[in-house]
């Protein structure tokens, strides 16, 4: 149980895919302007991350048994693409406002390197099935935490008097780097608790 909690907290805080590994930056910068779209996108990413891990784990076992490891990336991308299509269909049917708000960023989950990254890192770390799912959940929750925090920062920036040369992307990147630096302190805490 302690190991599972360590994997979960590590995925959320110290090995945060957006703020520590810099994976998934496109939706992080593109969808974090408003809190509701950030939460919606994060929920979709969590769903795809966890489900893609659950689906690709047994597929990877088959690939390894048949000496087809070189097909991992292609097969994993196809699985992720199918799951994103499922999410897109469900959102379009049941939550059209969120579907419209996410726009082009929803199909881009397919090419979100954080989703593929979590699946590949689970294999690289030799996690069991349960550990892989826990790591994916932690990575997804970490993605959500980063998105929600950054959406709050960006909403506050809208009401600030930002110098003209910093408006737009420059202040967004500066704010993202400051949010990223704020997560550095968690590594010592996690090591102290579980180390």
Helices and strands as residue ranges (DSSP letters): H 2-9, I 10-14, H 25-30, H 35-65, G 69-71, H 72-94, H 96-102, H 104-107, G 108-111, H 113-124, H 129-158, G 164-166, H 169-182, H 186-194
